[in-house]
Amino acid sequence: MSLVRIRHIPKIIHELGDGEYRIKVKDKRIVIFSKNTRYENEEIKKILDEVGENEKDEL
């Protein structure tokens, strides 16, 4: 299982939309906090998969 990389953060934030987010990187893990939600590794991977599918559809 590969980890989400820091370079993916802009794509993730773009997909999540407008809002205030806190990003925490600890022990090689990224956790993104919004006002009501906490996104961890598996949720972040799902978002990146959706972004990848959207980019393929646009081509």
mmCIF file of the N, C-alpha and C atoms, coordinates in Angstrom:
data_MODEL
# 
_entry.id   MODEL 
# 
loop_
_atom_site.group_PDB 
_atom_site.id 
_atom_site.type_symbol 
_atom_site.label_atom_id 
_atom_site.label_alt_id 
_atom_site.label_comp_id 
_atom_site.label_asym_id 
_atom_site.label_entity_id 
_atom_site.label_seq_id 
_atom_site.pdbx_PDB_ins_code 
_atom_site.Cartn_x 
_atom_site.Cartn_y 
_atom_site.Cartn_z 
_atom_site.occupancy 
_atom_site.B_iso_or_equiv 
_atom_site.pdbx_formal_charge 
_atom_site.auth_seq_id 
_atom_site.auth_comp_id 
_atom_site.auth_asym_id 
_atom_site.auth_atom_id 
_atom_site.pdbx_PDB_model_num 
ATOM 1   N N  . MET A 1 1  ? 0.853   -1.172 0.000   1.00 0.00 ? 1  MET A N  1 
ATOM 2   C CA . MET A 1 1  ? 0.000   0.000  0.000   1.00 0.00 ? 1  MET A CA 1 
ATOM 3   C C  . MET A 1 1  ? 0.899   1.235  0.000   1.00 0.00 ? 1  MET A C  1 
ATOM 4   N N  . SER A 1 2  ? 0.761   2.042  -1.054  1.00 0.00 ? 2  SER A N  1 
ATOM 5   C CA . SER A 1 2  ? 1.593   3.233  -1.140  1.00 0.00 ? 2  SER A CA 1 
ATOM 6   C C  . SER A 1 2  ? 0.959   4.384  -0.363  1.00 0.00 ? 2  SER A C  1 
ATOM 7   N N  . LEU A 1 3  ? 1.807   5.234  0.130   1.00 0.00 ? 3  LEU A N  1 
ATOM 8   C CA . LEU A 1 3  ? 1.332   6.385  0.892   1.00 0.00 ? 3  LEU A CA 1 
ATOM 9   C C  . LEU A 1 3  ? 1.037   7.548  -0.041  1.00 0.00 ? 3  LEU A C  1 
ATOM 10  N N  . VAL A 1 4  ? 0.160   8.408  0.377   1.00 0.00 ? 4  VAL A N  1 
ATOM 11  C CA . VAL A 1 4  ? -0.137  9.631  -0.361  1.00 0.00 ? 4  VAL A CA 1 
ATOM 12  C C  . VAL A 1 4  ? 1.056   10.563 -0.204  1.00 0.00 ? 4  VAL A C  1 
ATOM 13  N N  . ARG A 1 5  ? 1.428   11.228 -1.274  1.00 0.00 ? 5  ARG A N  1 
ATOM 14  C CA . ARG A 1 5  ? 2.606   12.092 -1.230  1.00 0.00 ? 5  ARG A CA 1 
ATOM 15  C C  . ARG A 1 5  ? 2.212   13.553 -1.040  1.00 0.00 ? 5  ARG A C  1 
ATOM 16  N N  . ILE A 1 6  ? 3.143   14.310 -0.518  1.00 0.00 ? 6  ILE A N  1 
ATOM 17  C CA . ILE A 1 6  ? 2.889   15.722 -0.250  1.00 0.00 ? 6  ILE A CA 1 
ATOM 18  C C  . ILE A 1 6  ? 2.579   16.474 -1.538  1.00 0.00 ? 6  ILE A C  1 
ATOM 19  N N  . ARG A 1 7  ? 3.162   16.073 -2.647  1.00 0.00 ? 7  ARG A N  1 
ATOM 20  C CA . ARG A 1 7  ? 2.913   16.781 -3.910  1.00 0.00 ? 7  ARG A CA 1 
ATOM 21  C C  . ARG A 1 7  ? 1.467   16.639 -4.382  1.00 0.00 ? 7  ARG A C  1 
ATOM 22  N N  . HIS A 1 8  ? 0.710   15.709 -3.805  1.00 0.00 ? 8  HIS A N  1 
ATOM 23  C CA . HIS A 1 8  ? -0.696  15.525 -4.163  1.00 0.00 ? 8  HIS A CA 1 
ATOM 24  C C  . HIS A 1 8  ? -1.628  16.485 -3.425  1.00 0.00 ? 8  HIS A C  1 
ATOM 25  N N  . ILE A 1 9  ? -1.146  17.173 -2.426  1.00 0.00 ? 9  ILE A N  1 
ATOM 26  C CA . ILE A 1 9  ? -2.005  18.025 -1.592  1.00 0.00 ? 9  ILE A CA 1 
ATOM 27  C C  . ILE A 1 9  ? -2.769  19.076 -2.404  1.00 0.00 ? 9  ILE A C  1 
ATOM 28  N N  . PRO A 1 10 ? -2.156  19.784 -3.363  1.00 0.00 ? 10 PRO A N  1 
ATOM 29  C CA . PRO A 1 10 ? -2.948  20.764 -4.126  1.00 0.00 ? 10 PRO A CA 1 
ATOM 30  C C  . PRO A 1 10 ? -4.134  20.139 -4.861  1.00 0.00 ? 10 PRO A C  1 
ATOM 31  N N  . LYS A 1 11 ? -3.957  18.957 -5.435  1.00 0.00 ? 11 LYS A N  1 
ATOM 32  C CA . LYS A 1 11 ? -5.052  18.276 -6.129  1.00 0.00 ? 11 LYS A CA 1 
ATOM 33  C C  . LYS A 1 11 ? -6.157  17.899 -5.146  1.00 0.00 ? 11 LYS A C  1 
ATOM 34  N N  . ILE A 1 12 ? -5.757  17.447 -3.973  1.00 0.00 ? 12 ILE A N  1 
ATOM 35  C CA . ILE A 1 12 ? -6.739  17.042 -2.964  1.00 0.00 ? 12 ILE A CA 1 
ATOM 36  C C  . ILE A 1 12 ? -7.567  18.243 -2.522  1.00 0.00 ? 12 ILE A C  1 
ATOM 37  N N  . ILE A 1 13 ? -6.902  19.350 -2.202  1.00 0.00 ? 13 ILE A N  1 
ATOM 38  C CA . ILE A 1 13 ? -7.603  20.552 -1.747  1.00 0.00 ? 13 ILE A CA 1 
ATOM 39  C C  . ILE A 1 13 ? -8.518  21.081 -2.848  1.00 0.00 ? 13 ILE A C  1 
ATOM 40  N N  . HIS A 1 14 ? -8.058  21.035 -4.094  1.00 0.00 ? 14 HIS A N  1 
ATOM 41  C CA . HIS A 1 14 ? -8.893  21.487 -5.216  1.00 0.00 ? 14 HIS A CA 1 
ATOM 42  C C  . HIS A 1 14 ? -10.158 20.636 -5.310  1.00 0.00 ? 14 HIS A C  1 
ATOM 43  N N  . GLU A 1 15 ? -10.030 19.340 -5.142  1.00 0.00 ? 15 GLU A N  1 
ATOM 44  C CA . GLU A 1 15 ? -11.186 18.444 -5.217  1.00 0.00 ? 15 GLU A CA 1 
ATOM 45  C C  . GLU A 1 15 ? -12.130 18.650 -4.029  1.00 0.00 ? 15 GLU A C  1 
ATOM 46  N N  . LEU A 1 16 ? -11.590 18.929 -2.846  1.00 0.00 ? 16 LEU A N  1 
ATOM 47  C CA . LEU A 1 16 ? -12.428 19.138 -1.663  1.00 0.00 ? 16 LEU A CA 1 
ATOM 48  C C  . LEU A 1 16 ? -13.213 20.440 -1.759  1.00 0.00 ? 16 LEU A C  1 
ATOM 49  N N  . GLY A 1 17 ? -12.666 21.431 -2.444  1.00 0.00 ? 17 GLY A N  1 
ATOM 50  C CA . GLY A 1 17 ? -13.376 22.696 -2.624  1.00 0.00 ? 17 GLY A CA 1 
ATOM 51  C C  . GLY A 1 17 ? -12.933 23.760 -1.638  1.00 0.00 ? 17 GLY A C  1 
ATOM 52  N N  . ASP A 1 18 ? -13.640 24.888 -1.691  1.00 0.00 ? 18 ASP A N  1 
ATOM 53  C CA . ASP A 1 18 ? -13.311 26.026 -0.836  1.00 0.00 ? 18 ASP A CA 1 
ATOM 54  C C  . ASP A 1 18 ? -13.522 25.678 0.630   1.00 0.00 ? 18 ASP A C  1 
ATOM 55  N N  . GLY A 1 19 ? -12.704 26.263 1.461   1.00 0.00 ? 19 GLY A N  1 
ATOM 56  C CA . GLY A 1 19 ? -12.843 26.052 2.894   1.00 0.00 ? 19 GLY A CA 1 
ATOM 57  C C  . GLY A 1 19 ? -11.514 26.227 3.592   1.00 0.00 ? 19 GLY A C  1 
ATOM 58  N N  . GLU A 1 20 ? -11.546 26.053 4.875   1.00 0.00 ? 20 GLU A N  1 
ATOM 59  C CA . GLU A 1 20 ? -10.334 26.143 5.675   1.00 0.00 ? 20 GLU A CA 1 
ATOM 60  C C  . GLU A 1 20 ? -9.891  24.736 6.021   1.00 0.00 ? 20 GLU A C  1 
ATOM 61  N N  . TYR A 1 21 ? -8.627  24.446 5.769   1.00 0.00 ? 21 TYR A N  1 
ATOM 62  C CA . TYR A 1 21 ? -8.087  23.120 6.023   1.00 0.00 ? 21 TYR A CA 1 
ATOM 63  C C  . TYR A 1 21 ? -6.808  23.233 6.838   1.00 0.00 ? 21 TYR A C  1 
ATOM 64  N N  . ARG A 1 22 ? -6.608  22.273 7.712   1.00 0.00 ? 22 ARG A N  1 
ATOM 65  C CA . ARG A 1 22 ? -5.340  22.129 8.421   1.00 0.00 ? 22 ARG A CA 1 
ATOM 66  C C  . ARG A 1 22 ? -4.731  20.828 7.940   1.00 0.00 ? 22 ARG A C  1 
ATOM 67  N N  . ILE A 1 23 ? -3.442  20.855 7.655   1.00 0.00 ? 23 ILE A N  1 
ATOM 68  C CA . ILE A 1 23 ? -2.757  19.669 7.158   1.00 0.00 ? 23 ILE A CA 1 
ATOM 69  C C  . ILE A 1 23 ? -1.685  19.288 8.159   1.00 0.00 ? 23 ILE A C  1 
ATOM 70  N N  . LYS A 1 24 ? -1.687  18.019 8.546   1.00 0.00 ? 24 LYS A N  1 
ATOM 71  C CA . LYS A 1 24 ? -0.712  17.523 9.512   1.00 0.00 ? 24 LYS A CA 1 
ATOM 72  C C  . LYS A 1 24 ? 0.043   16.360 8.869   1.00 0.00 ? 24 LYS A C  1 
ATOM 73  N N  . VAL A 1 25 ? 1.364   16.421 8.924   1.00 0.00 ? 25 VAL A N  1 
ATOM 74  C CA . VAL A 1 25 ? 2.202   15.338 8.427   1.00 0.00 ? 25 VAL A CA 1 
ATOM 75  C C  . VAL A 1 25 ? 2.998   14.816 9.609   1.00 0.00 ? 25 VAL A C  1 
ATOM 76  N N  . LYS A 1 26 ? 2.787   13.542 9.934   1.00 0.00 ? 26 LYS A N  1 
ATOM 77  C CA . LYS A 1 26 ? 3.473   12.954 11.074  1.00 0.00 ? 26 LYS A CA 1 
ATOM 78  C C  . LYS A 1 26 ? 3.681   11.470 10.805  1.00 0.00 ? 26 LYS A C  1 
ATOM 79  N N  . ASP A 1 27 ? 4.863   10.998 11.091  1.00 0.00 ? 27 ASP A N  1 
ATOM 80  C CA . ASP A 1 27 ? 5.198   9.588  10.891  1.00 0.00 ? 27 ASP A CA 1 
ATOM 81  C C  . ASP A 1 27 ? 4.879   9.131  9.473   1.00 0.00 ? 27 ASP A C  1 
ATOM 82  N N  . LYS A 1 28 ? 5.228   9.964  8.494   1.00 0.00 ? 28 LYS A N  1 
ATOM 83  C CA . LYS A 1 28 ? 5.028   9.677  7.069   1.00 0.00 ? 28 LYS A CA 1 
ATOM 84  C C  . LYS A 1 28 ? 3.564   9.516  6.689   1.00 0.00 ? 28 LYS A C  1 
ATOM 85  N N  . ARG A 1 29 ? 2.669   10.115 7.451   1.00 0.00 ? 29 ARG A N  1 
ATOM 86  C CA . ARG A 1 29 ? 1.237   10.069 7.143   1.00 0.00 ? 29 ARG A CA 1 
ATOM 87  C C  . ARG A 1 29 ? 0.714   11.484 7.032   1.00 0.00 ? 29 ARG A C  1 
ATOM 88  N N  . ILE A 1 30 ? -0.202  11.679 6.100   1.00 0.00 ? 30 ILE A N  1 
ATOM 89  C CA . ILE A 1 30 ? -0.836  12.980 5.916   1.00 0.00 ? 30 ILE A CA 1 
ATOM 90  C C  . ILE A 1 30 ? -2.258  12.889 6.439   1.00 0.00 ? 30 ILE A C  1 
ATOM 91  N N  . VAL A 1 31 ? -2.646  13.864 7.256   1.00 0.00 ? 31 VAL A N  1 
ATOM 92  C CA . VAL A 1 31 ? -4.022  13.965 7.733   1.00 0.00 ? 31 VAL A CA 1 
ATOM 93  C C  . VAL A 1 31 ? -4.488  15.383 7.430   1.00 0.00 ? 31 VAL A C  1 
ATOM 94  N N  . ILE A 1 32 ? -5.657  15.494 6.792   1.00 0.00 ? 32 ILE A N  1 
ATOM 95  C CA . ILE A 1 32 ? -6.228  16.793 6.450   1.00 0.00 ? 32 ILE A CA 1 
ATOM 96  C C  . ILE A 1 32 ? -7.487  16.979 7.281   1.00 0.00 ? 32 ILE A C  1 
ATOM 97  N N  . PHE A 1 33 ? -7.558  18.105 7.972   1.00 0.00 ? 33 PHE A N  1 
ATOM 98  C CA . PHE A 1 33 ? -8.708  18.422 8.808   1.00 0.00 ? 33 PHE A CA 1 
ATOM 99  C C  . PHE A 1 33 ? -9.474  19.574 8.180   1.00 0.00 ? 33 PHE A C  1 
ATOM 100 N N  . SER A 1 34 ? -10.782 19.420 8.056   1.00 0.00 ? 34 SER A N  1 
ATOM 101 C CA . SER A 1 34 ? -11.638 20.551 7.711   1.00 0.00 ? 34 SER A CA 1 
ATOM 102 C C  . SER A 1 34 ? -12.454 20.850 8.958   1.00 0.00 ? 34 SER A C  1 
ATOM 103 N N  . LYS A 1 35 ? -13.428 21.723 8.833   1.00 0.00 ? 35 LYS A N  1 
ATOM 104 C CA . LYS A 1 35 ? -14.208 22.101 10.009  1.00 0.00 ? 35 LYS A CA 1 
ATOM 105 C C  . LYS A 1 35 ? -14.897 20.900 10.659  1.00 0.00 ? 35 LYS A C  1 
ATOM 106 N N  . ASN A 1 36 ? -15.487 20.032 9.839   1.00 0.00 ? 36 ASN A N  1 
ATOM 107 C CA . ASN A 1 36 ? -16.274 18.925 10.383  1.00 0.00 ? 36 ASN A CA 1 
ATOM 108 C C  . ASN A 1 36 ? -15.737 17.547 10.038  1.00 0.00 ? 36 ASN A C  1 
ATOM 109 N N  . THR A 1 37 ? -14.693 17.469 9.227   1.00 0.00 ? 37 THR A N  1 
ATOM 110 C CA . THR A 1 37 ? -14.249 16.184 8.710   1.00 0.00 ? 37 THR A CA 1 
ATOM 111 C C  . THR A 1 37 ? -12.749 16.018 8.867   1.00 0.00 ? 37 THR A C  1 
ATOM 112 N N  . ARG A 1 38 ? -12.358 14.769 9.010   1.00 0.00 ? 38 ARG A N  1 
ATOM 113 C CA . ARG A 1 38 ? -10.946 14.414 9.076   1.00 0.00 ? 38 ARG A CA 1 
ATOM 114 C C  . ARG A 1 38 ? -10.677 13.417 7.952   1.00 0.00 ? 38 ARG A C  1 
ATOM 115 N N  . TYR A 1 39 ? -9.743  13.746 7.065   1.00 0.00 ? 39 TYR A N  1 
ATOM 116 C CA . TYR A 1 39 ? -9.400  12.883 5.940   1.00 0.00 ? 39 TYR A CA 1 
ATOM 117 C C  . TYR A 1 39 ? -8.059  12.230 6.231   1.00 0.00 ? 39 TYR A C  1 
ATOM 118 N N  . GLU A 1 40 ? -8.045  10.908 6.230   1.00 0.00 ? 40 GLU A N  1 
ATOM 119 C CA . GLU A 1 40 ? -6.798  10.180 6.442   1.00 0.00 ? 40 GLU A CA 1 
ATOM 120 C C  . GLU A 1 40 ? -6.439  9.420  5.177   1.00 0.00 ? 40 GLU A C  1 
ATOM 121 N N  . ASN A 1 41 ? -5.491  8.525  5.272   1.00 0.00 ? 41 ASN A N  1 
ATOM 122 C CA . ASN A 1 41 ? -4.875  7.901  4.112   1.00 0.00 ? 41 ASN A CA 1 
ATOM 123 C C  . ASN A 1 41 ? -5.878  7.304  3.121   1.00 0.00 ? 41 ASN A C  1 
ATOM 124 N N  . GLU A 1 42 ? -6.786  6.462  3.555   1.00 0.00 ? 42 GLU A N  1 
ATOM 125 C CA . GLU A 1 42 ? -7.712  5.804  2.634   1.00 0.00 ? 42 GLU A CA 1 
ATOM 126 C C  . GLU A 1 42 ? -8.664  6.798  1.979   1.00 0.00 ? 42 GLU A C  1 
ATOM 127 N N  . GLU A 1 43 ? -9.183  7.757  2.746   1.00 0.00 ? 43 GLU A N  1 
ATOM 128 C CA . GLU A 1 43 ? -10.075 8.762  2.180   1.00 0.00 ? 43 GLU A CA 1 
ATOM 129 C C  . GLU A 1 43 ? -9.338  9.627  1.163   1.00 0.00 ? 43 GLU A C  1 
ATOM 130 N N  . ILE A 1 44 ? -8.090  9.958  1.465   1.00 0.00 ? 44 ILE A N  1 
ATOM 131 C CA . ILE A 1 44 ? -7.290  10.777 0.559   1.00 0.00 ? 44 ILE A CA 1 
ATOM 132 C C  . ILE A 1 44 ? -7.020  10.015 -0.732  1.00 0.00 ? 44 ILE A C  1 
ATOM 133 N N  . LYS A 1 45 ? -6.746  8.721  -0.636  1.00 0.00 ? 45 LYS A N  1 
ATOM 134 C CA . LYS A 1 45 ? -6.521  7.910  -1.837  1.00 0.00 ? 45 LYS A CA 1 
ATOM 135 C C  . LYS A 1 45 ? -7.762  7.878  -2.714  1.00 0.00 ? 45 LYS A C  1 
ATOM 136 N N  . LYS A 1 46 ? -8.946  7.773  -2.108  1.00 0.00 ? 46 LYS A N  1 
ATOM 137 C CA . LYS A 1 46 ? -10.189 7.771  -2.885  1.00 0.00 ? 46 LYS A CA 1 
ATOM 138 C C  . LYS A 1 46 ? -10.360 9.092  -3.625  1.00 0.00 ? 46 LYS A C  1 
ATOM 139 N N  . ILE A 1 47 ? -10.045 10.199 -2.963  1.00 0.00 ? 47 ILE A N  1 
ATOM 140 C CA . ILE A 1 47 ? -10.151 11.517 -3.598  1.00 0.00 ? 47 ILE A CA 1 
ATOM 141 C C  . ILE A 1 47 ? -9.189  11.606 -4.776  1.00 0.00 ? 47 ILE A C  1 
ATOM 142 N N  . LEU A 1 48 ? -7.956  11.129 -4.601  1.00 0.00 ? 48 LEU A N  1 
ATOM 143 C CA . LEU A 1 48 ? -6.980  11.162 -5.688  1.00 0.00 ? 48 LEU A CA 1 
ATOM 144 C C  . LEU A 1 48 ? -7.416  10.288 -6.854  1.00 0.00 ? 48 LEU A C  1 
ATOM 145 N N  . ASP A 1 49 ? -8.035  9.142  -6.574  1.00 0.00 ? 49 ASP A N  1 
ATOM 146 C CA . ASP A 1 49 ? -8.548  8.284  -7.642  1.00 0.00 ? 49 ASP A CA 1 
ATOM 147 C C  . ASP A 1 49 ? -9.629  9.007  -8.430  1.00 0.00 ? 49 ASP A C  1 
ATOM 148 N N  . GLU A 1 50 ? -10.515 9.721  -7.734  1.00 0.00 ? 50 GLU A N  1 
ATOM 149 C CA . GLU A 1 50 ? -11.564 10.489 -8.406  1.00 0.00 ? 50 GLU A CA 1 
ATOM 150 C C  . GLU A 1 50 ? -10.961 11.589 -9.271  1.00 0.00 ? 50 GLU A C  1 
ATOM 151 N N  . VAL A 1 51 ? -9.935  12.255 -8.771  1.00 0.00 ? 51 VAL A N  1 
ATOM 152 C CA . VAL A 1 51 ? -9.276  13.313 -9.533  1.00 0.00 ? 51 VAL A CA 1 
ATOM 153 C C  . VAL A 1 51 ? -8.645  12.720 -10.789 1.00 0.00 ? 51 VAL A C  1 
ATOM 154 N N  . GLY A 1 52 ? -8.011  11.571 -10.661 1.00 0.00 ? 52 GLY A N  1 
ATOM 155 C CA . GLY A 1 52 ? -7.397  10.906 -11.806 1.00 0.00 ? 52 GLY A CA 1 
ATOM 156 C C  . GLY A 1 52 ? -8.421  10.523 -12.851 1.00 0.00 ? 52 GLY A C  1 
ATOM 157 N N  . GLU A 1 53 ? -9.574  10.035 -12.433 1.00 0.00 ? 53 GLU A N  1 
ATOM 158 C CA . GLU A 1 53 ? -10.633 9.679  -13.373 1.00 0.00 ? 53 GLU A CA 1 
ATOM 159 C C  . GLU A 1 53 ? -11.180 10.918 -14.065 1.00 0.00 ? 53 GLU A C  1 
ATOM 160 N N  . ASN A 1 54 ? -11.325 12.012 -13.335 1.00 0.00 ? 54 ASN A N  1 
ATOM 161 C CA . ASN A 1 54 ? -11.816 13.257 -13.932 1.00 0.00 ? 54 ASN A CA 1 
ATOM 162 C C  . ASN A 1 54 ? -10.841 13.784 -14.979 1.00 0.00 ? 54 ASN A C  1 
ATOM 163 N N  . GLU A 1 55 ? -9.539  13.686 -14.706 1.00 0.00 ? 55 GLU A N  1 
ATOM 164 C CA . GLU A 1 55 ? -8.538  14.160 -15.658 1.00 0.00 ? 55 GLU A CA 1 
ATOM 165 C C  . GLU A 1 55 ? -8.572  13.321 -16.926 1.00 0.00 ? 55 GLU A C  1 
ATOM 166 N N  . LYS A 1 56 ? -8.790  12.013 -16.806 1.00 0.00 ? 56 LYS A N  1 
ATOM 167 C CA . LYS A 1 56 ? -8.871  11.141 -17.980 1.00 0.00 ? 56 LYS A CA 1 
ATOM 168 C C  . LYS A 1 56 ? -10.102 11.485 -18.812 1.00 0.00 ? 56 LYS A C  1 
ATOM 169 N N  . ASP A 1 57 ? -11.218 11.800 -18.152 1.00 0.00 ? 57 ASP A N  1 
ATOM 170 C CA . ASP A 1 57 ? -12.448 12.141 -18.858 1.00 0.00 ? 57 ASP A CA 1 
ATOM 171 C C  . ASP A 1 57 ? -12.301 13.439 -19.646 1.00 0.00 ? 57 ASP A C  1 
ATOM 172 N N  . GLU A 1 58 ? -11.504 14.381 -19.131 1.00 0.00 ? 58 GLU A N  1 
ATOM 173 C CA . GLU A 1 58 ? -11.343 15.676 -19.783 1.00 0.00 ? 58 GLU A CA 1 
ATOM 174 C C  . GLU A 1 58 ? -10.468 15.590 -21.021 1.00 0.00 ? 58 GLU A C  1 
ATOM 175 N N  . LEU A 1 59 ? -9.639  14.553 -21.139 1.00 0.00 ? 59 LEU A N  1 
ATOM 176 C CA . LEU A 1 59 ? -8.737  14.428 -22.298 1.00 0.00 ? 59 LEU A CA 1 
ATOM 177 C C  . LEU A 1 59 ? -9.458  13.962 -23.485 1.00 0.00 ? 59 LEU A C  1 
# 
